[in-house]
Amino acid sequence: MKKKSREEVQEEALDSWVKTGRNGTVACITGLGKTRIAMEAIKTFPKSSKILFLAEVKDREIELLKELKKWKVTHKVDFLCYQSAYKLSKGTYDFVIYDEIHEMLTTAYSKFFYNNTIKHSIGLSATIDKRAWANEVLEITKGDMLDEICPICYTYTLDDGQVDGTSRKLNVHIIRHTLDSVSKNITAGSKAKPFKQTEWANYQYWSGKVGQAMNMPDSVKQLKIIAASNARAKVLYNLPSKIVACKKLVKALKKPTILFGNSLEALKKVTPNVVDGYNTDDQNKAIRKKFDDGKVNIIGSFKKLKQGANLNNLANCIIMSYYSKPGHIIQQVGRLRNDGTLGNVYIFLTEDTQEEKWFATMFESVTSLNMIYYNNVEECIKKIK
């Protein structure tokens, strides 16, 4: 089978979108150039058209202006965040671009679609969890909502990109990790009566609470399960032993690296260079600039750099903590743009915990990556040196 070039995939996606009547979502991997597809889509409309670009974060507007100039788009394109757009009503738009459309598939943000008239639209996303709830009470999934707002018209997966060579070739290093059952490094109990536990004991406590919640009356069962599950997950996101292991790995990696995790507190214990929503825009820009200028070789993020952010010269991606949605892992490894070199992804996997199930779910649809397993971080560092 003939391999497709990046440009051929972009053209296929655009053709598929046109054939659907210019209303559909392009579900393509990060780094393929989905924004360029949107730029070419704009050119199919008259200059007088009312065009709106919607995105999750305000920072995306800067990237949009660069893309418009780069691809010689002379149409007027307005920009709004989803957080603002959903408040609009009775507007009429010739063309709407839903950047990272999976972020729009909520009861609140989808009000923009239902309260305004949209003649044509294109959705852009690296991956969409169609099974996730958009509205659990009404039993409406994100797939249901997407099919109504902007159904998928073209799909190009991470496996497709690895086969065609349109995405960066990756080695995925899986570092096995174990809960510390010796050191009492977790603070438990109440504020009035705190005490110290091992990671293992603390995790087992919250796993027990999840099990107890399963047997509670239906009136409180779901809430109790969610509360106990979240507490158990928080243990995994903040494991002191994993923070120590991650710091060892960061020290061993000399090339530009992005670090992802589900706890800002844990990320900041590994590196102070974390881009996050609690910083001011100027603080985040300063961290980005230090990284782009090569003054630091590690930059951390929970959500802010997961999608839509273009970081140059990245060699490595470390995923310290995660959960089960496959979209997150694809977005994160997609930060390693295809520069013709081999990229390296490092994922910590805490054995005999919920992380094993999350890990399996994340990679259930991905088969073409080179997965390398290590018993601990020391073994990994020894092999990669």
C-alpha positions in Angstrom: 0.0 0.0 0.0 1.4 3.4 -1.0 2.3 5.6 1.9 0.5 9.0 2.1 2.4 12.2 2.5 1.3 14.8 5.1 -0.1 17.0 2.3 -2.0 14.2 0.7 -3.7 13.4 4.0 -4.6 17.1 4.4 -6.1 17.2 0.9 -8.0 14.0 1.5 -9.5 15.5 4.7 -10.5 18.7 2.9 -12.1 16.8 0.1 -14.1 14.6 2.5 -15.3 17.7 4.3 -16.4 19.4 1.0 -18.2 16.2 0.0 -20.2 16.3 3.2 -21.6 19.7 2.3 -18.9 21.5 4.2 -20.1 20.4 7.6 -18.0 17.8 9.4 -15.2 17.0 11.8 -11.7 16.1 10.8 -10.3 13.7 13.5 -6.6 13.6 12.8 -3.5 13.1 15.0 -1.7 16.0 16.5 1.0 17.4 14.3 -0.6 16.6 11.0 -1.6 20.2 10.3 -5.3 20.3 11.1 -5.1 24.1 11.2 -3.9 24.2 7.7 -7.0 22.2 6.6 -9.2 24.8 8.3 -7.2 27.6 6.6 -7.9 26.0 3.2 -11.5 25.5 4.1 -11.9 29.2 4.8 -10.8 29.9 1.2 -13.8 28.0 -0.1 -16.0 30.9 1.2 -16.6 34.4 -0.3 -14.6 37.2 1.4 -17.8 38.7 2.7 -18.6 35.6 4.8 -19.0 35.8 8.6 -16.4 33.4 9.9 -15.7 32.5 13.5 -12.8 30.5 15.0 -13.6 28.9 18.4 -11.0 27.5 20.7 -10.5 26.3 24.3 -7.9 28.9 25.4 -7.3 32.6 24.6 -3.6 31.8 23.8 -4.8 30.1 20.6 -5.7 33.4 19.0 -2.0 34.3 18.7 -1.4 31.0 16.9 -4.4 31.6 14.7 -3.1 35.0 13.5 0.2 33.3 12.6 -1.6 30.6 10.6 -3.8 33.1 8.7 -0.7 34.9 7.6 1.3 31.8 6.9 -1.3 30.3 4.6 -2.2 33.6 3.0 -5.8 33.8 4.2 -7.2 37.3 3.7 -10.7 36.7 5.0 -11.7 38.4 8.2 -11.8 35.7 10.9 -13.2 36.5 14.4 -12.0 34.6 17.5 -13.7 33.5 20.6 -13.1 31.1 23.5 -15.7 28.4 24.2 -16.1 30.0 27.6 -17.4 33.2 25.9 -19.1 31.8 22.8 -21.7 29.7 24.6 -23.3 32.9 26.0 -24.1 34.2 22.5 -27.5 33.8 20.9 -29.4 34.6 17.7 -26.2 35.1 15.7 -25.8 33.9 12.1 -22.4 32.6 10.9 -21.5 31.4 7.4 -18.6 29.3 8.7 -17.5 28.2 12.2 -14.3 26.4 13.0 -14.4 24.3 16.2 -10.8 23.9 17.2 -10.4 20.9 19.6 -14.1 20.3 19.2 -14.1 17.6 21.9 -13.9 20.5 24.4 -17.1 22.0 23.0 -19.1 18.8 23.6 -20.6 19.7 27.0 -24.1 20.8 28.0 -22.9 24.4 28.6 -20.6 25.0 25.6 -22.9 23.3 23.1 -25.4 26.1 23.7 -23.6 28.1 21.1 -24.7 25.6 18.5 -28.3 25.4 19.6 -28.8 29.1 20.2 -27.2 30.4 16.9 -27.5 29.7 13.2 -24.4 28.0 11.7 -24.5 27.4 8.0 -21.2 25.5 7.6 -18.7 24.3 10.1 -15.5 22.2 10.5 -14.4 20.5 13.7 -10.8 19.7 14.5 -9.6 17.1 17.0 -6.8 14.6 17.5 -9.2 12.2 19.2 -12.7 12.2 20.5 -14.0 9.8 23.2 -17.5 9.3 21.7 -18.5 7.1 24.6 -17.9 9.7 27.3 -21.0 11.5 28.7 -21.9 14.9 27.4 -25.0 14.8 29.7 -25.2 11.8 31.9 -28.6 12.7 33.3 -30.1 12.7 29.8 -27.8 9.8 28.7 -26.4 11.9 25.9 -22.8 10.9 24.9 -20.2 13.1 23.3 -20.7 11.0 20.2 -24.4 11.7 20.1 -23.8 15.4 20.4 -21.0 15.4 17.8 -23.2 13.6 15.3 -25.7 16.4 15.7 -23.4 19.4 15.7 -20.5 18.4 13.3 -20.2 14.6 12.5 -16.9 13.1 11.8 -16.1 13.1 8.0 -12.5 12.0 8.1 -10.3 10.0 10.4 -6.5 9.6 10.5 -5.1 7.7 13.5 -1.8 7.6 15.3 -1.3 4.1 13.8 -1.9 5.6 10.3 0.7 8.3 11.0 3.3 5.7 12.2 2.8 3.6 9.1 2.9 6.5 6.6 5.7 8.3 8.4 3.6 11.5 8.7 3.9 11.4 12.5 7.2 11.2 14.4 8.6 7.8 15.0 8.5 7.1 18.7 10.0 4.8 21.2 7.6 4.5 24.2 9.5 3.6 27.4 7.3 2.1 30.1 8.9 2.5 33.6 7.4 0.2 36.1 6.9 1.7 39.5 5.8 0.3 42.9 4.0 1.8 45.8 6.4 2.4 48.7 5.4 0.0 51.5 8.3 1.0 53.9 8.6 4.8 54.2 5.7 6.6 55.9 5.7 9.5 53.5 1.9 10.2 53.1 0.0 12.4 55.5 -3.4 10.9 56.4 -6.1 11.4 59.0 -7.7 14.7 59.7 -6.3 18.2 60.2 -6.9 17.8 63.9 -5.4 14.3 64.1 -2.9 13.8 61.2 -0.7 10.7 61.0 1.8 9.2 58.6 1.1 6.2 56.3 3.0 4.4 53.6 1.9 4.9 50.0 0.7 1.3 49.9 -1.4 1.6 53.1 -2.9 4.9 51.9 -3.8 3.5 48.5 -5.3 0.4 50.1 -7.4 2.5 52.4 -9.0 4.4 49.5 -9.4 1.3 47.4 -11.3 -0.1 50.4 -13.5 3.0 50.5 -14.3 2.4 46.8 -15.3 -1.2 47.6 -17.5 0.0 50.5 -19.2 2.6 48.2 -20.2 -0.2 45.8 -22.5 -1.7 48.4 -24.2 1.5 49.5 -27.8 2.4 48.8 -28.5 3.7 45.3 -29.4 7.2 46.6 -25.7 7.8 47.7 -23.8 5.1 45.9 -22.7 7.0 42.8 -21.5 10.1 44.7 -19.6 7.9 47.3 -17.9 5.9 44.5 -16.8 9.1 42.7 -15.5 10.7 45.9 -13.5 7.6 46.9 -12.2 7.0 43.4 -11.1 10.7 43.1 -9.3 10.4 46.5 -7.6 7.2 45.3 -6.6 8.8 42.0 -5.1 11.8 43.9 -2.8 9.4 45.8 -1.5 8.1 42.4 -1.1 11.6 41.0 1.0 12.7 44.0 3.1 9.7 45.0 6.3 11.0 46.6 8.3 8.0 45.4 7.2 8.7 41.8 8.2 12.3 42.1 11.7 11.2 43.2 11.9 8.7 40.3 10.8 11.4 37.8 13.4 13.9 39.1 16.1 11.2 38.4 14.8 10.7 34.9 14.7 14.5 34.2 18.2 14.8 35.4 19.4 12.0 33.0 17.6 13.5 29.9 19.8 16.3 28.4 17.6 17.2 25.5 14.4 19.4 25.5 11.7 17.6 27.4 8.0 18.2 28.2 6.6 16.8 31.4 2.9 16.0 31.9 1.1 15.1 35.1 -2.3 15.4 36.7 -1.1 17.3 39.8 0.3 20.8 39.6 1.8 20.3 43.0 3.7 17.1 41.9 4.8 18.8 38.7 6.3 21.7 40.6 8.2 19.4 42.8 10.0 18.1 39.7 10.5 21.4 38.0 9.6 25.1 38.7 9.1 25.6 35.0 5.4 24.7 34.9 2.9 26.4 32.6 -0.5 26.5 34.3 -3.8 28.3 34.6 -2.8 29.8 38.0 0.0 31.8 36.5 -0.5 35.1 34.8 -0.1 35.2 31.0 3.2 37.0 31.5 4.5 34.3 33.8 3.6 31.5 31.4 5.1 33.5 28.5 8.4 33.9 30.5 8.5 30.1 31.1 7.9 29.4 27.4 10.6 31.9 26.4 13.2 30.4 28.7 12.4 27.0 27.3 12.4 28.2 23.6 15.7 30.1 24.2 17.3 26.9 25.5 17.9 28.3 29.0 16.0 25.3 30.5 15.5 21.9 28.9 12.4 20.9 30.9 8.9 22.4 30.8 5.9 21.0 32.7 2.1 21.2 32.1 -1.1 19.7 33.3 -3.5 21.0 30.6 -2.1 24.3 29.1 0.4 22.7 26.7 -1.5 19.5 26.0 -3.2 20.7 22.8 -2.7 23.5 20.3 0.7 24.5 21.7 3.7 24.3 19.3 7.0 23.7 21.0 10.0 23.4 18.8 12.9 21.0 19.2 11.3 18.6 21.7 13.1 15.4 22.0 11.3 13.8 24.9 7.9 13.6 26.6 7.5 12.3 30.1 4.0 11.3 31.4 4.2 11.1 35.1 0.5 10.6 35.8 -2.6 10.1 33.8 -6.1 8.5 33.6 -8.0 6.3 31.3 -9.0 8.6 28.4 -7.0 7.7 25.2 -7.4 11.2 23.9 -5.1 12.6 26.5 -2.1 10.3 25.7 -2.5 11.0 22.0 -2.5 14.8 22.6 0.5 14.5 24.8 2.7 12.4 22.6 1.6 14.6 19.7 3.7 17.5 21.3 6.7 15.6 19.7 6.4 17.2 16.3 7.6 15.2 13.3 11.1 16.6 12.6 12.5 13.4 11.1 14.2 12.2 14.3 13.3 9.5 16.7 11.2 10.8 19.6 11.1 9.3 23.1 8.1 9.0 25.4 8.5 7.9 29.0 5.5 6.7 31.0 5.5 5.8 34.6 3.3 2.8 35.4 2.5 2.0 39.0 2.0 -1.7 39.4 -1.0 -3.3 41.2 -2.9 -0.1 41.1 -5.6 1.5 39.0 -2.9 2.9 36.7 -2.5 -0.5 35.1 -6.2 -0.3 33.9 -5.8 3.3 32.8 -2.7 2.4 30.8 -4.4 -0.5 29.1 -7.4 1.7 28.1 -5.2 4.5 26.7 -3.4 2.2 24.3 -6.2 -0.1 23.4 -6.5 1.4 19.9 -2.8 1.9 19.3 -0.8 -1.0 17.9 2.2 0.4 16.0 4.3 2.0 18.7 7.6 0.5 19.8 7.0 -0.2 23.5 10.0 -0.9 25.8 9.5 -2.0 29.4 11.8 -1.4 32.4 11.6 -2.7 35.9 12.4 0.7 37.5 13.7 4.1 36.6 17.3 3.2 37.3 17.2 0.4 34.7 15.7 2.9 32.2 18.4 5.5 32.8 21.1 2.9 32.4 19.7 1.7 29.1 19.2 5.1 27.5 22.6 6.5 28.4 
